[in-house]
Amino acid sequence: MKILVVGGAGTIGRAVVAELREAGHTVISAGRQSGDLRLDMTSRDSIESAYAAHPDLDGVVVAAGHVAFRPIDELAESDWQAGFDSKLMGQIRLVQLGVRHLKSGVAFVLTSGILQREPVLGGASASTVNGALAGFVMAAAAELWGRARVNLVSPGVVAGEAKDEDGVFGGFVPISSERVAAAYRRALEQPISGKVLEVFDERTR
């Protein structure tokens, strides 16, 4: 498979790139400031340019997107909007434009996170965006059945990530980036769509 990994220079992205290349796939790493290809997921023109250069992609992995972390009563509207524009609409945009410009059968793998299910102090924006992504993937997979596959990986706290080091996720058990990367490979290679692949051990009953 020929796979575009958006956010390939990040903690998760690097692990995904390594996993997919080890499995024999052709991988193009993309990012705003690094990678084989420059791509800004907040820009329609940037995405369309990338897809025009590689219309034969078999898969698109998104391991990028920003949300603000601060107490809910301190979140400004601009903080909420930044998360919507980047992590939420950035990923939705990659799917919408990919369906229009890429070949039939392309597989999209998006990224949410554990905060959809397990909240932390200061994580309201992330929880909201992650929940919205889960809803989008469910609806998009149904609507695009037979034309494209859309799945979502929801990783826990990945060892070595900044949020793991600054205390935001105190008490959570870090997981390896290799374990997370395997979920992205599964979402690409296996005949599934509309799935949320959770990669964490914490479960609040």
N, C-alpha and C positions, 0 to 999 in steps of 0.2 A: 504494500500500500504506500501511496505517497501522501504524507500527512503534514499539515501545517500546525505548528504549536505556537500559539500566541501567548507571550509571556514566558518564552523558553529560557530566559536568563534568571528567573526566580527560583526559589527553593524547590517548589513543586515542579515547575517547568523543566528545570535541569534534570530532575529525576525521570520525568516522562520522556524527555528526549533520549536519555541514556537507555531507558527500558525499551523504547520502540526501535532504536538503532540496533540494540543487542538482538532484538527479535527479527532483524533483517528488513525493517521498513525504511523507506526513504523519508527523511525528516527535514523539514525546513523550519528553522527557529525564527520567530518574528518578535519584534518589540519596538517600542517607540525610539529607543536609543541604542539598542544592541540587537545582535542576531544576524542571520543570513539575509533577512528582509526587514525593512522598516515599515511598521504598521501601527497606526494609532486607532484603536477600536472605538474612540469617540468620534471619528471622522468617517463619514460615508465615502468621501472621495478616496481616502487612504485605503479603505477596505476594498472598494471596487478596483482600485489600481492593483492591489495584491492579487485579487481573484482573476483579473484580466491577464496577469503574468503567469498564473498557474491554474488554468481552467480545468486541468485534469486531476485535481486533488481528489483523493478517496476519503480523506478525513480531515476535520478541523478540530483541534483541541484548544480550549481557552483556559489558561491558567493565569489570568490577569484580572485586574479590577481593584478599585480602591473604595473603601468606605471609611467614614469618620468614627473614631472611638472616643466618646466622652459621655458624661452623664446626660440622661435624657432631657433634663431641664436646662442643659447648657447647649444642646444641639440647635444651631441656627438653621434657618431654612436652606441656606447655602450648603450646610453640611449634608442635609438630607439630599439635596439636589445633586451634589457631587457624587454620592453613592448611586443614585438613580442613573445619572449620565454615564458613569464609568462601568461599574460592575454589572448593573442590571441591563440598561439599554445597550451598552457596548456588546454584551454577549448576544442579546436579542438581535441587534443589528447584524452581527456576523452570520447568524442563521438566516435571517430574512434575505440578505443580499447573496448569501451563499446558495440558497435555493434558486435564486434567479440566474446566477452566473456560473455555477458549477454543474458538473454532470449529474445525471440521475443516479441515485444510490449512495450519495455522499453521506458520511456519518459525522455528526457533530457531538462533541463531548464538552459540556459546560461545567463550571465549578461554582458550588455554593459553599457550604461549610456547616460545622456542627451547631452553630448558633441558631439554625432553623429550629432545632429541637431542645438545645441545652443553653439557656441564656446566661450571660455574664453581665456584671455591672459595666455600664458604658457601651454595651453592644447592641442597643436597640436598632440602630440604623442597619447594622449587619444582619440582624435577625429578620428585619423587614425585607431586605433585598433578597436574602437567601430563600425566604418563603415564597416571594414572588417568582423567583427563578424555578422553583419546584412546580409551581402552577403553570408557568409558561411551557416547561418541558413536557408536562402531561398533555397539554392542549396541542402543542406543536407536533408531537409525535403522532397523535391521532389524526390531525389534519393532513400531515405530510406522509402518511402511511403509503408505502410503495414508491415514494419519490426520494425520501431521505429518512435517516434515523437520527433521533435526538435523545441523548441521555445526559444525566447529571451526576457528577461525582461530588459527594459531600464529605470532605476530609475533616478529621479532628485536628488537634494541635500537632503540627509537624515538628519534630525535633530540629532545632536550629533556627526556626522562624523567629523574627523579631518579637512578635506577640508572645511567644513562648518564653522569651528572656526578660520581658519587662513587667511580668507579674499579672497581666490581664487575665491569663488563664490559670491562676493559682489553683492547684489541686487536680487539674486535668492531667491525664497520663499521655505524654507525648508518644506519637507513633512514628515509625521510620518513613522517610520519603520513598523508599523502595516499595513499601506496602501500599502507599497511596498510588504510586505510578502503576502498579499492577492493575488497579481498578480502572484506570484510563485505558490500558491495553485491552482489558476485558470488554469495555464499552465499545471499543473500536472493532475488535475481532469477532465478537460473538453476535448472534442474530437477535439482538434485543433492542427495544426502543421504548421511550417513555419511562425509563427506570431511573430511580435515585439510588446510586450505589454509595451507601454510608460506610465510611472507613474510620471508625472510632469504637472504643469499648464502653464509654460512658452511656448509661441509660438511667434516666430519672423515672421512677415508677410512681 
